[in-house]
Amino acid sequence: MKKTAVLLMIIAVLSKVSGFLRDITLSFFYGATSTSDAYIISITITTVLFNLIISGISTAYIPMFKQIEHEKGHQSASIFTNNLINIVLLVTTAVIVMGFLFSNILVKLFALGFDGETLNTTVLFTRIGLVGIYFTSLTQFFTSYLQLHGKFTIPAMIGFPFNIIIILSIVISSSQSNIMILAIGSVLAAVIQMFFLVPSLNKTNYRYTPILQFTDKNIKKMAGIVFPIMIGISIDQINLMVDKTLASKLVEGGISALTYASRLNDFVQGIFVLSFVTVMFPLISNMAAKKNTEDFKASISEVISSVILIVVPASIGIMILAEPIIRMLFGHGHFDDRAIDMTSHALFFYSIGMIGYGFREILNRTFYSLQDTKTPMYNASLSVVLNIVLNFILSSYMGISGLALATSISALFCSTLLVIKLRKKIGSFGLKGNFITFMKVIFAATVMGIIVYVMNEYVLTGWNALFKMTVVIFTGSVIYFILIILLKVKESKLFLNYLRKRIHL
């Protein structure tokens, strides 16, 4: 599992870099302006609707497929897959029609501060973007199906064609002075992304059949599992709506600044946390179906420690280097000093909760693999209530930064509750070892952070920004990994063995 996760990390890094190029391109040509805000909100709305339809279903699909395959065979699981896809496409059609009819209301829900031309542009972008939900839904199903068959590499690469098309649409829209191309480009990117998976899908001998059975008992069972997941996701989307709405009222460009900071935070999650979770979820779902309790617990503990090993130093490093990172990545074109200041402060406060986001992702999937979808739902409910309360309190004192800090606090608090709940459910699963790893990692990351701060602020002054950042990050990483090896952190052996194989030691 670890070797596959390391490979996925490498792919994720490259994919996320292409995602950053997309964001940098948008910030260069449109800055933190009403146009970029309109585009980001339209993307947010279509993403939220997609998540409401498909995220809960695709999450429950993997353990359901494994259970059906284990009990009735692969053919029955494939029939279930096609039936589910057809039902989802029907539901998607209804959601798209409703979204088109009520797009004005949707935009106001996410950006209450929008009016006039900005509102009209966002509504138009949203209506065009809704069509893309068909293709992103199919992409999600195809990705899950490939992962179930042990195919992780190609699904991990779907960000490349998507980001390339988006980048081209941004450049062309700016050169042609036609912002409509932005919205059309997002739909085209979704189409290309879906077809990117088709060759790999054919190699699994998947065959589509037009079956539609609402009364199938597996569909009914899955509906019971999915409903709490969808409630939890809906609650998370409410949280997102409140963040965006408050950002739209605080300052022009606030949505863009918050979004860029959030995506940098997601960069770490996407590379490290999701790489492990992607490999872990089908495996632990299979273990849960076969009631292989000991291996199940060991796998959870292993993933938690691995995430601690990487996310904690990343969090500390980003907090220290937030401003130079934002300036280097986005400080060009129309992205001015004001935008840099807003975004870097938001990134600093998002980074505080980075480990909380990671734990929550792992633990939610763990509960889902046990077909317990209610616990994550209740946890999400508490998280959004806490976050909204903190949003109103902190944003009144800290502006955009307060919204980011509120998100971090709620993530840390609620992920801790999930750990406690999981231990009550399955018993001891290696938390003592996880805690020892955490304390060693905190010490190593703190030492690294001090050295990185001194180098950035006092030693390498006047250096080229890119070269300086490269030297600082490389030096900090080397120091950190030397320290965790000296501290005998168990998980560091994976990286040592991997490096030895790479250089044939």
Secondary structure, 3 states (H helix, E strand, C coil): CHHHHHHHHHHHHHHHHHHHHHHHHHHHHHCCCHHHHHHHHHHHHHHHHHHHHHHHHHHHHHHHHHHHHHHHCHHHHHHHHHHHHHHHHHHHHHHHHHHHHCHHHHHHHHCCCCCHHHHHHHHHHHHHHCCHHHHHHHHHHHHHHHHHCCCCHHHHCCHHHHHHHHHHHHHHHHHCCCCHHHHHHHHHHHHHHHHHHHHHHHHCCCCCCCCCCCCCHHHHHHHHHHHHHHHHHHHHHHHHHHHHHHHHHHCCCHHHHHHHHHHHHHHHHHHHHHHHHHHHHHHHHHHHHCCCHHHHHHHHHHHHHHHHHHHHHHHHHHHHHHHHHHHHHHCCCCCCHHHHHHHHHHHHHHHHCHHHHHHHHHHHHHHHHCCCCHHHHHHHHHHHHHHHHHHHHHHHHHCHHHHHHHHHHHHHHHHHHHHHHHHHHHCCCCHHHHHHHHHHHHHHHHHHHHHHHHHHHHHCCCCCHHHHHHHHHHHHHHHHHHHHHHCCCCCHHHHHHHHHHHCCC
